[in-house]
């Protein structure tokens, strides 16, 4: 569960965070009082807001009521050292879920969090499974990771997204988005697969923004050898129940783990450059996908860093791959290199760049919510046989 704690006491923040994080919750702490409530909820969109020490001034409950009214998906629990019957009644009228002592005992805190979690599960309407998209380079350095991380970023502007780095030995997707070490990696989740649930999965990810989570590749290449296909399948099965989109950054090895991921994918995008080796590798991948029985509309090709004056043009690539869709992205080396080096998506840094606009159109065309509105984009994006 995604939990925000607001308290004027640094000691309370530390103690509460330790208890909650040890039980698999994602915790964000804010030192302060009522003035921080609205801003932090609007920024973090937590499942649960724990507000400490707000039990003396009735004006504080006005801030709490605003959160409860304008953010109904966020449950509010207060922690107060003194609790009069009048205050408890006012709190419930303000939309507070529970009132606990300040500071609460660990078991009382966890019991309250469990009650909130149970209430969330029963109150949420059934949701359609999320869609899985895989990006795979035909040849090293083709740019599949850059494209995957940027497409996932654009989806996260309106939908929940989990990007999983399945380049198990040399994955670096997180470095394009975040400067730091992840709390856990795919190897850690796989090693604790018996603990796997929505809270554990979310707590194991890096939050690029409230709707964009990344499950990083193992930090040591040898850890990849311990990950089993059935573990990855279990993670994907849970992910599609909790995220609108699951974006996979795959290596080129067609091993049992990659096949599990590809089988689950709604769309598979192979990324190549307009070079002879790139096209040859693309042909081999397309042949493998056909042998696996994938339908023609499941696999599409992206020609990255495409130059219209290139010796190998899109028509040639389309015929060689025997595909009915080829998307091309232009070359903007300086801006893309800066985006990668700064660990910031190109679509976040600025959308005036030509490649950024192409990526934006691509993401909008893929999103089923906006697909009808973007139908005119498809003719511009794709060349049809």
C-alpha positions in Angstrom: 0.0 0.0 0.0 1.2 3.5 -0.8 1.1 5.4 2.6 2.0 9.0 3.4 2.7 10.0 7.1 2.5 13.6 8.2 3.8 14.4 11.7 5.5 17.2 13.5 7.6 14.6 15.3 10.7 13.3 13.5 10.8 10.4 16.0 7.2 9.4 15.2 7.9 9.5 11.5 10.9 7.3 11.8 9.3 4.7 14.1 6.1 4.5 12.0 8.0 4.2 8.7 10.1 1.3 10.0 7.0 -0.7 11.1 5.2 -0.1 7.8 8.2 -0.6 5.5 9.1 -3.8 7.3 5.6 -5.1 6.3 6.0 -4.3 2.6 4.3 -0.9 2.4 5.6 2.1 0.4 6.0 5.0 2.8 6.6 8.7 2.3 7.2 10.9 5.4 6.5 14.6 5.8 7.6 16.5 8.8 5.0 19.2 9.6 1.3 19.7 10.3 -2.0 20.6 8.7 -0.5 23.0 6.1 1.2 20.0 4.3 -1.8 17.8 4.0 -3.4 19.0 0.8 -0.2 19.5 -1.1 1.3 16.1 -0.3 -2.0 14.2 -1.1 -2.3 16.0 -4.5 1.4 15.2 -5.3 1.6 11.6 -4.1 -2.1 10.3 -4.4 -1.6 7.8 -1.5 -3.9 5.0 -0.6 -3.6 6.0 3.0 -2.8 9.3 4.8 -1.7 9.0 8.4 -1.9 12.4 10.0 -0.3 12.8 13.5 -1.0 15.2 16.2 -4.0 17.0 14.8 -6.5 16.9 17.7 -6.5 20.3 19.3 -7.6 22.9 16.7 -10.9 22.3 14.9 -9.4 24.2 11.9 -7.1 21.2 11.4 -10.1 19.0 10.7 -11.1 21.4 7.9 -7.9 20.5 6.1 -8.6 16.8 6.7 -12.2 17.1 5.4 -10.9 18.8 2.3 -8.7 15.8 1.6 -11.4 13.3 2.3 -13.9 15.1 0.1 -11.6 15.9 -2.9 -9.6 12.6 -2.8 -12.0 9.9 -1.9 -9.6 7.2 -3.0 -7.3 8.2 -0.1 -8.2 6.9 3.3 -7.4 9.2 6.3 -6.4 7.9 9.7 -5.6 10.3 12.5 -3.2 9.7 15.4 -4.0 11.8 18.5 -2.7 11.7 22.1 -6.0 12.8 23.5 -9.4 11.8 22.2 -12.6 13.3 23.5 -16.0 12.0 22.4 -16.6 15.4 20.7 -13.4 15.2 18.7 -14.1 11.6 17.6 -17.5 12.6 16.4 -16.1 15.6 14.5 -13.4 13.4 13.0 -15.9 10.9 11.6 -18.0 13.7 10.1 -14.8 15.0 8.4 -14.4 11.7 6.7 -11.7 10.2 8.9 -11.6 6.4 8.7 -10.1 5.8 12.2 -8.5 7.6 15.1 -5.5 5.9 16.8 -3.4 6.9 19.8 -0.2 9.0 19.1 2.1 7.2 18.7 0.2 4.0 18.1 1.5 0.5 19.1 2.9 -1.4 16.1 0.2 -4.1 16.2 -2.6 -1.4 16.4 -1.1 0.5 13.5 -0.8 -2.6 11.3 -4.3 -3.8 12.2 -5.7 -0.4 11.2 -3.8 -0.5 7.9 -5.1 -4.0 7.2 -8.7 -2.8 7.8 -8.1 0.0 5.3 -6.6 -2.4 2.8 -9.6 -4.8 3.2 -12.0 -1.9 2.7 -10.2 -0.8 -0.5 -10.4 -4.3 -2.0 -14.1 -4.7 -1.4 -15.0 -1.1 -2.5 -13.0 -1.2 -5.8 -14.9 -2.1 -8.9 -13.6 -5.1 -10.9 -11.0 -3.8 -13.4 -10.0 -5.2 -16.8 -6.5 -6.8 -16.9 -3.7 -4.5 -17.9 -2.0 -4.8 -21.3 1.5 -6.1 -21.7 3.9 -4.6 -24.3 7.3 -5.9 -25.0 10.2 -4.0 -26.6 13.2 -5.9 -28.0 16.3 -4.8 -29.9 17.2 -6.7 -33.0 20.8 -5.7 -32.4 22.6 -4.2 -29.5 22.3 -0.4 -29.3 19.2 -0.1 -31.4 17.4 1.9 -28.7 14.6 -0.4 -27.4 15.2 0.7 -23.8 15.0 4.4 -24.6 11.7 3.9 -26.5 10.2 1.6 -23.8 11.0 4.0 -21.0 9.6 7.0 -22.9 6.4 5.2 -24.0 5.8 4.1 -20.4 6.3 7.6 -19.2 3.7 9.0 -21.6 1.2 6.3 -20.6 1.7 7.2 -16.9 0.3 10.7 -17.6 -3.2 9.1 -17.4 -2.8 5.4 -16.6 -0.8 3.3 -14.1 2.3 1.7 -15.5 4.8 -0.8 -14.4 8.0 -1.1 -16.4 9.9 -4.4 -15.8 13.5 -4.6 -17.0 13.8 -8.2 -18.3 17.3 -7.7 -19.6 18.3 -9.8 -16.7 22.1 -9.7 -16.9 22.8 -6.2 -18.2 19.6 -4.2 -17.8 19.9 -0.5 -17.3 16.4 0.8 -17.9 16.3 2.4 -14.5 19.3 4.6 -15.2 17.4 6.4 -17.9 14.8 7.4 -15.4 16.3 7.6 -11.9 19.7 8.4 -10.3 20.0 6.0 -7.4 19.8 2.4 -6.4 16.4 0.6 -6.4 15.0 -0.7 -3.1 14.7 -4.1 -4.6 15.1 -5.8 -8.0 13.4 -8.5 -10.0 15.9 -11.0 -8.4 14.7 -10.0 -4.9 11.1 -10.3 -5.8 11.7 -13.7 -7.4 13.7 -14.9 -4.4 10.7 -14.0 -2.2 8.0 -15.2 -4.5 6.0 -16.7 -1.6 5.5 -13.2 -0.3 4.3 -11.8 -3.6 1.2 -9.6 -3.4 0.3 -6.2 -4.6 1.9 -4.3 -1.7 5.1 -6.3 -1.9 5.4 -5.7 -5.6 4.7 -2.0 -5.3 7.2 -1.7 -2.4 9.9 -3.3 -4.6 9.7 -0.7 -7.4 11.1 2.7 -8.0 8.4 5.4 -8.3 9.4 7.6 -11.2 6.1 9.4 -10.6 2.9 8.3 -8.7 1.7 6.3 -11.7 5.0 5.1 -13.1 6.8 2.3 -11.3 9.9 0.5 -12.4 11.0 -3.0 -11.3 14.7 -3.0 -12.0 16.9 -5.8 -13.4 19.2 -7.6 -11.0 22.2 -5.6 -10.0 24.6 -8.6 -10.3 24.6 -10.6 -13.6 24.9 -13.8 -11.6 21.6 -13.2 -9.9 19.8 -13.6 -13.2 20.6 -17.3 -13.2 18.4 -17.8 -10.1 15.3 -16.3 -11.7 12.9 -19.0 -13.1 10.2 -18.6 -15.9 7.4 -19.5 -13.5 8.4 -16.7 -11.1 8.4 -14.1 -13.9 5.0 -15.5 -15.0 3.6 -15.1 -11.5 4.9 -11.5 -11.3 3.3 -10.7 -14.7 0.1 -12.3 -13.6 -0.1 -10.0 -10.6 1.1 -7.0 -12.5 -1.7 -7.0 -15.0 -4.2 -7.1 -12.2 -2.8 -3.9 -10.6 -1.5 -1.8 -13.5 -3.2 -0.5 -16.7 0.0 -1.1 -18.7 3.0 -3.5 -18.1 5.9 -2.5 -20.3 8.7 -5.0 -20.7 12.2 -4.2 -21.8 13.6 -7.5 -23.1 17.1 -8.6 -24.1 17.6 -10.4 -27.4 18.0 -13.9 -25.9 14.9 -16.0 -26.7 15.1 -18.1 -23.5 12.2 -19.6 -21.6 11.8 -16.4 -19.5 11.6 -14.2 -22.7 9.1 -16.6 -24.3 6.9 -16.4 -21.2 6.9 -12.6 -21.4 6.3 -12.6 -25.2 3.4 -15.0 -24.9 1.7 -12.7 -22.4 2.3 -9.6 -24.6 -0.5 -7.8 -26.3 2.0 -6.1 -28.6 5.7 -6.9 -29.3 7.9 -4.2 -30.9 11.2 -5.1 -32.4 13.6 -2.2 -32.7 16.2 -2.0 -35.4 18.2 0.5 -37.4 18.3 0.8 -41.2 21.4 -1.2 -41.6 22.0 -4.6 -43.2 22.9 -6.3 -39.9 19.8 -4.7 -38.2 17.5 -5.9 -41.0 19.0 -9.5 -41.0 18.5 -9.8 -37.2 15.0 -8.4 -37.6 14.2 -11.1 -40.2 15.4 -13.8 -37.8 13.3 -12.5 -35.0 10.2 -12.3 -37.2 10.7 -15.9 -38.4 10.9 -17.0 -34.8 7.7 -15.2 -33.9 5.9 -16.8 -36.8 7.1 -20.2 -35.7 5.7 -19.5 -32.3 2.3 -18.9 -33.9 2.0 -15.2 -33.1 -0.6 -13.4 -35.2 0.7 -10.8 -37.7 -0.9 -7.9 -35.8 0.9 -8.8 -32.6 4.4 -8.0 -33.8 5.4 -4.6 -35.2 8.8 -3.1 -36.2 10.2 0.2 -35.2 13.1 1.6 -37.3 15.0 3.9 -34.9 17.2 6.8 -35.9 15.8 6.7 -39.4 17.3 9.0 -42.0 15.1 9.4 -45.2 18.3 9.5 -47.2 19.4 6.1 -45.9 20.4 3.5 -48.5 18.0 1.0 -47.0 14.6 2.6 -47.0 11.3 1.7 -45.1 9.8 -0.1 -48.1 12.9 -2.4 -48.3 12.7 -3.1 -44.5 8.9 -3.8 -44.7 9.4 -6.3 -47.5 12.3 -8.0 -45.8 10.5 -8.4 -42.5 7.2 -9.3 -44.3 5.3 -7.1 -41.9 2.3 -4.8 -42.6 3.4 -2.1 -40.1 6.7 -0.3 -39.8 7.1 2.8 -37.6 10.0 5.1 -38.0 11.6 7.4 -35.5 13.9 10.2 -36.5 17.5 10.8 -35.3 18.0 13.5 -32.6 21.3 12.3 -31.1 22.2 15.4 -29.0 18.8 15.7 -27.3 18.4 12.0 -26.8 21.9 11.6 -25.4 21.2 14.5 -23.0 18.0 12.8 -21.9 19.7 9.5 -21.2 22.7 11.1 -19.4 20.4 13.2 -17.2 18.1 10.2 -16.4 15.0 12.0 -17.5 12.5 10.9 -20.2 12.8 12.9 -23.4 9.0 13.4 -23.2 9.4 15.0 -19.8 12.3 17.2 -20.8 10.4 18.8 -23.7 7.9 17.9 -26.4 9.1 20.3 -29.1 11.7 17.8 -30.2 10.8 15.9 -33.4 11.4 12.5 -31.9 9.5 13.4 -28.8 6.5 14.4 -30.9 6.7 11.0 -32.8 6.9 9.1 -29.5 3.9 11.1 -28.2 1.9 10.2 -31.3 2.9 6.6 -31.0 1.8 6.4 -27.4 -1.5 8.0 -28.1 -2.2 5.7 -31.0 -1.5 2.6 -28.8 -3.8 3.7 -25.9 -7.2 2.1 -26.5 -8.9 5.0 -24.7 -7.7 7.6 -27.3 -7.3 5.2 -30.2 -10.5 6.3 -31.9 -9.6 9.9 -31.5 -6.1 9.2 -32.9 -7.2 7.1 -35.8 -5.8 9.7 -38.2 -2.4 9.3 -36.6 -2.1 5.7 -37.8 -1.8 6.6 -41.4 0.9 9.1 -40.6 2.8 6.7 -38.3 2.6 3.4 -40.2 3.3 2.4 -43.8 1.0 -0.3 -44.8 1.7 -3.0 -47.3 
